[in-house]
Amino acid sequence: MDLSVIDWSDIWQATWETLVMTGVSLFFTVLLGLPLGILLFVTARRQLLEQRALYVVLSFVVNVLRSVPFLILLIVMIPVTVILIGTSLGVEGAIPPLVVGTAPFFARLVENVLREVDRGVIEACQAMGIRTSRIIFGALLPEALPGLIAAVTVTAITLMSYAAMSGVIGGGGLGDLAIRFGYQRFQTEVMVITVVLLVVLVQFIQYAGDRLVLYFTRK
Amino acid sequence: MIRIENLHKTYRAADGREVQALADIDLEIAGGEVFGIIGRSGAGKSTLIRTLNLLERPSSGRVLIDGEDITRVDREALYALRRRIGMIFQHFNLLNAKTVAQNIDWPLKATGHGNAAERTARVAELLALVGLSEHGHKYPSQLSGGQKQRVGIARALANRPRLLLCDEATSALDPETTQSILRLLLDINRQLGLTIVLITHEMQVIRTICDRVAVIDGGRIVESGKVADVFLHPRHAVTRSMVAQSDALAAASLDPAHAYMSDKLRGTLVRLTYIGDVTYQPILSRIMAGARVQVTILQGEVSSIKDVPFGQLLLELEGSEEDIRAVFAELDRHRIHHEVLQ
C-alpha cells in the first residue's frame, strides 16, 4: 500500500464534511424525532394522553418511512431535496434524506426509552395534581435522560453510516471520496483510509455517548 | 370526611372479559382517623384506595370528600383536589434523576406553590419532620428503603394535604423499618390532624396504627368496625384466617382444636376477651377467689391494638354448672366477653 498517492487535504476535507452532515442531520433528526417519539409514547394505549386514532396514524407513518431502504429513500427524496435546498448534491443535498430516513427510527427509540420509565413514578406525579405537560417535561424526560442519550448515540452512528452511503448519489464526505477514488479509480489506499477513519469516528461517538449516559445515570 | 357510596368498578381484561374489581362498596371515614383497608392480594384494596384520588375511575357510585362528589369534577378541579391529597406507595416512586430535596420540592415547584425561598424553607422543614435533614443532597439510589419511604412521606406532605393515602407503604420494608415508618405516620396523624387511609395485607400494620378497619375480599367489604372489635371478634371467615395468620402462635393457642390435650379436658373450655383498662386489673383473681370453680389457664395473650390494651385467655373451668354460671355472671358484670368453646 502506497500512502504517498493519497491527497491528505482531500481526506481531511471529506472527514470534516462527514462530521458536518452527521452533526447537522443529527440536530434536525432530534428536533423532529424527539417530539414525534414523545407523541407516540403519550398517545399510546393506557398512557398519559391516550389517543388511539392519532397513535395508529403516527405509528403507521413511522413504519412506512422505516420500511423504505435508505438507498431507495435517497433517490426518491431527490426532487423534494431540490425544492427544499436547491440542490440534491453535496453536503447540503444529503441532509434532507438523512433526516427523513433517521427521524422515524429515532422517534421509535425515544418511544421505547420512555416506556422504560417506571409507571409508578408517573402515577405519583399524577397523584400530586401536576399537569400532564409538566409531568412530561419535568419528570418523564429527566428520568429518561440516560436512555435518551443512548438513543441519540445509536442514531448518530446510524447517521454517519447513512451519510457515507449518500456518496452514491453525489453526497459529500468520506463516502463520496471512497466511491470516487477508492471504487471508481481503484485507489485501494483511499478506500482503506476512509474505512479506518469511519471506524475511529464511530468508536469515538460510542465512547462519548457511553460516558454521558454514565454521567447522567442516577440509579 | 370521606364517604363512598355504592361504588362499583368493572374493567375489561386483556382477553376481553369483564372483571368486577369492586362491588357495593359503602364506607365512611371520619376526619383525623387512621383507617385501614386489609385484604389479600387481588381483593381489590389497591383499586379501592386509588378511587379516592381518581387514579382509578369508578364505574358507578359516588366518592364524596368533604361533601364534594369527586367523580363529577372537571379536570382543573381534579388537579386542585389531588393537590390536597397526599399519597405514598409501596415502591416509593421517587424521581431517580432528582435529589431528595428536589423530590420533595417537585410537587411545590410543579404546582406553582410559593417562590424559591419559601419552597426551600418548606423543604428544610419537611426534611426535619421525617428525620432526613442530612440527606437532602443525596439521590434516592443512595438511600435505604426506609429512608426512601420517608422521602415519599415528606413529598406527600409538601402541599399540606388533609388526607394521606398509603398504598402498601410498608410492604417492601423489613419489620423494624416498618415499625419506624408506622410510628412516623402516627406522629403525623396526631401532630397535623391528618386523616390517613391505608391499605395493607399485613395485620400488624392495622394493629399498630389504625383506629378502624375494613376487610375486603373479592371486591366487597365483608366486615368493618373498630380494629379491636374486628380482630378480637372476627365474624367473617376471611377475617378469621387473616387474624390466624397474623400471629401463628396466638392463633394456634386460641384455637380449641389446637388445645393439645383436648382429650384430657375435664371441664368447660372458655375464651375470655377483654379490652381497655380492665386488662390491667386483677379481676380474674377477684372473681375466682369467691368462686367454687377450679381454673386452668391453657393459653393466652395480653397485648395492645394501637394504644388499646386487650387480653385474650383460654381457660378450662371445673366445677358444677351452677358455679360456672355464677362465674359467667361475674364476668358479664365486669364486661369481660366470654365464649364457651367446648
Interface residues (C-beta under 8 A of the other chain):
Chain A: D118 G120 V121 E123 A124 C125 Q126 A127 M128 G129 I130 R131 R134 I135 G138 A139 P142 E143 L145 F216 R218 K219
Chain B: N53 L55 L78 Y79 A80 L81 R82 R83 I85 M87 F89 H91 N93 L94 L95 N96 A97 K98 W106 P107 K109 A110 T111 Y139 P140 S141 R155 N159 L165
